[in-house]
């Protein structure tokens, strides 16, 4: 079944439903901590897996004004990137020297590098599209990790990732705000 995950007992769940569930769970958890709607959106945008795409969905669910949501999501998604680009390789190198963390780090590296073919082939454009097209396993976190592991120069990686985040914002804005606006306008 294309576009679905097997969850057992002969049941499949659409990938989109899993993302919605993750976002809703994060919203519930963060709201229970007392965060404002904007704080929830910001925090979700910083998280790996959810990132900007989850932040825009959360903002839409929480009815945060679009311009405010877009700026919060951009900021939240951008903040971790320089740290990943600059520090992940030395952190991974240190962790690989330990018996406890070596298998986890090697698995993360292999998983990230397994998605690096288009980036290796097209570097700037490949990284931009990898970050910008919201598919499972892509995004700024993974793109930055791959760029760091491939030792892509910062002057190439930073603008490619930033433009990729902007592309993801455009796509997710259409899905999270544009389509609901059109549907409401037509009903």
Buried (B, 14 or more C-beta within 10 A) or exposed (E): EEEBEEEEEEEEEEBEEBBBEBBEEBBEEBBEEEBEBBBBBBBBBBBEBBBBBBBBBBBBBBEBEBEEBBBBBBBBBBEBBBEBBEEBBEBBEEBBEEEEBEEEBEEBBEEBBEBBEBBEEBBBBBBBBBBBEBEEEBBBBBBBBBBBBBEBEEEEBBEBBBBBBBBBBEBBBEBBBBEEEEEEEEE
